[in-house]
Amino acid sequence: MLTFLLTRAAPSRPRFYRVEVAYNLFGEYSVVREWGPQGRRGQHLLVWFSNLRDACIAAERWRKRAIRRGYITEGKA
């Protein structure tokens, strides 16, 4: 399992964005994206891929997109 956790510290509303790659019981790889205000349940989207390479490429694309929108990797300033 590979997980990216990103945060955006806006003065009034801190937010999170999580991208996770996981292997499921059906022999597929899934990429789960979850986002929303910190401390609350956010929205989520699940996408399946037939191979790990495509799943990792998609996860990296979504991580880079979140960074362009102002999110930073958890634990880094």
C-alpha distance (Angstrom), angle and dihedral (degrees) to the residues before:
residue distance angle dihedral
M1 . . .
L2 3.79 . .
T3 3.81 120.0 .
F4 3.80 131.0 -175.5
L5 3.81 115.6 -167.3
L6 3.78 115.9 -169.5
T7 3.80 129.7 178.3
R8 3.77 136.3 -163.9
A9 3.78 116.3 -156.3
A10 3.78 105.6 -153.9
P11 3.82 113.1 173.7
S12 3.78 94.4 -116.1
R13 3.83 104.0 25.5
P14 3.81 123.1 27.3
R15 3.82 110.4 -159.0
F16 3.81 138.1 -167.5
Y17 3.80 135.3 -148.7
R18 3.81 121.3 -167.0
V19 3.79 127.4 -171.0
E20 3.81 117.8 -174.1
V21 3.80 132.4 179.3
A22 3.81 115.4 -157.3
Y23 3.81 139.5 167.5
N24 3.80 115.1 -123.9
L25 3.81 133.1 -154.3
F26 3.81 93.1 -100.8
G27 3.81 94.3 64.2
E28 3.79 93.9 -102.2
Y29 3.77 132.9 115.9
S30 3.76 121.1 -125.2
V31 3.77 131.3 -160.3
V32 3.78 114.5 -152.9
R33 3.79 119.3 -163.7
E34 3.78 119.7 -169.1
W35 3.80 127.7 176.1
G36 3.79 141.2 163.6
P37 3.79 144.3 99.0
Q38 3.80 115.5 -27.8
G39 3.78 113.9 -103.3
R40 3.80 93.4 27.5
R41 3.75 135.9 81.7
G42 3.77 108.5 -94.2
Q43 3.75 135.4 -162.2
H44 3.78 120.5 -78.2
L45 3.78 138.9 -163.2
L46 3.81 127.7 -166.1
V47 3.82 123.0 -158.1
W48 3.83 125.4 -178.4
F49 3.80 126.7 -143.9
S50 3.80 130.5 -172.6
N51 3.81 94.5 -137.9
L52 3.79 139.0 32.7
R53 3.80 95.0 -122.4
D54 3.80 94.3 60.7
A55 3.81 91.7 44.2
C56 3.82 92.1 52.4
I57 3.80 92.5 46.7
A58 3.81 90.3 52.2
A59 3.82 92.9 46.2
E60 3.80 91.5 50.4
R61 3.82 91.2 48.8
W62 3.83 91.3 52.5
R63 3.83 91.2 45.6
K64 3.82 91.3 52.9
R65 3.80 90.4 47.4
A66 3.81 90.6 53.8
I67 3.81 90.8 49.4
R68 3.82 90.3 52.4
R69 3.80 87.3 54.1
G70 3.81 92.6 56.9
Y71 3.80 103.6 -90.6
I72 3.80 118.4 135.5
T73 3.80 129.9 -156.3
E74 3.79 111.3 -93.0
G75 3.80 111.2 -97.3
K76 3.81 95.8 23.2
A77 3.78 126.6 96.9
